[in-house]
Amino acid sequence: MNKLLRAYGKRLWGYQLFWMFAAFMAAFAGLVCLWTNKGGGMVQETIAFDGLFFNGYGIGGIIAVPGLVMAALVSLFIGTEYSDGTLRNKIIVGRSRVEIYLSGFFTCAAAGVLLNCIYMAAVCAIGIPLFGGFQMEWHTVLLLAADGTLAVIAYAAIFHLLAVLISNKAAAAVISLLGTVIVMFALAYLTALLSSAEYIDTMRMIDGEMILERIPNPNYVSGNLREILQFFVDLLPSGQCLQISSGTAPHPERMPFYSLGIIVLVNAVGILLFRKKDLK
């Protein structure tokens, strides 16, 4: 497998689209800092660098940036294996399908982690001189960063599975991107719903006088339904990224285990299906 990993790594290093996304992540970090500093309309002393650091995982708690980037990169990178005939050649020269599948996944996961690190490095280089360091405890920063990194690797596992099973790289890219957008907006809605306050303040006219009254929020989700919805938001990579970026993750200590479960399960299913796939 070492030879396969070196071959994949060499191809990734020379892959133009990867460097385009690397430039995008660096530019995104710069824009986040500069917009906040110049056009955010906030007093600089009130801005916490923590939020800027974790903006690499999402914009406004709605758009999960890593999901969109990984959907396009993995689909096109792995899809090229089919279009160029490289995948069949690897099997012809004696490489096992398990080795091929895992080496492809490891390469995609490494690409995602590297892009994530590029954003972090750029936002630290630009943001810390402008806004100062972290206000969170270091163990919290490390936990959330680990959550986000594992979520990116879980994205790699999912999109690698789709790219391997769908021979047409354009179709794989469209399906991955479309699925990501649908799931992302669905989870953004659920995140907003779960963030609703249990009680809301309203004004009522009583005996000619306006009285402030606190009443139950009809949109508040409670009981078992709340636990179920929160589980799905915590489970899926898009939900994790959106919560990390918006600072609303109630169970950050659980998310690494969910991501690891997805990584193991998706790769196990992918290997089983890939071993039966007709590559002719």
TAUR-V137721 format. One line per field, one symbol per residue. phi: phi as a letter, one per 40 degrees, with the letter a starting at -180 (. if undefined). psi: psi as a letter, one per 20 degrees, with the letter a starting at -180 (. if undefined). burial: I if it has 24 or more other ideal C-beta (glycine too) atoms within 12 Angstrom, else O. Layout:
phi=???
psi=???
burial=???
This chain:
phi=.dcccccccccccccccccccccccccccccdcccccbbcgbcdcccccdcccccccabggbbcddccccdcccccccccccccgcccccccchcccccccccccdccccccccccccccccccccccccbgccccccccccccccdcccccccddccccdccccbccccccccccccccccccccccccccccccccbbcabbcbfgbcbcbcbccccccbgcccccccccccccdcccccccccgbccbccccdccccccdccccccccccccbcccc
psi=hghgghggghhghjohhghghghghghggghgghghhgjikqphiipphghhgjiiirokjgonghggghggggghghhhhghijhghhhhhjjpqhgggghhgghggghgggghghggggghghghghgiaaqhqqhhgghghhgghghhghhgggghggghhhohohggggggggghggghghghgghghgiiqqhqqpqpqooljppppppqpoiipprbhhgggghghghgqhgggghhghikjohmhihhhhgghgggggghggggghhhipoj.
burial=OOOIOOIIIOIIOOIOIIOOIIOIIIOIIIIIIOOIOOOOOOOOOOIIIIIIIIIIIIIOIIIIIIIIIIIIIIIIIIIIIIOOOIIOOIIOOOIOIOIIIIIIIIIIIIIIIIIIOIIIOIIIOIIOOIIOOIOOOOOOIOOIIIIIIIIIIIIIIIIIIIIIIIIOIOOIIOIIIOIIOOIIOOIIIIIIIIIOOOOOOOOOOOOOOOOOOOOOOOOOIOOOOOOOIIOIIIIIIIIIIIIIIIIIIOIIOOIIOIIOOIIOOIIOOIIOOIOOOOOO
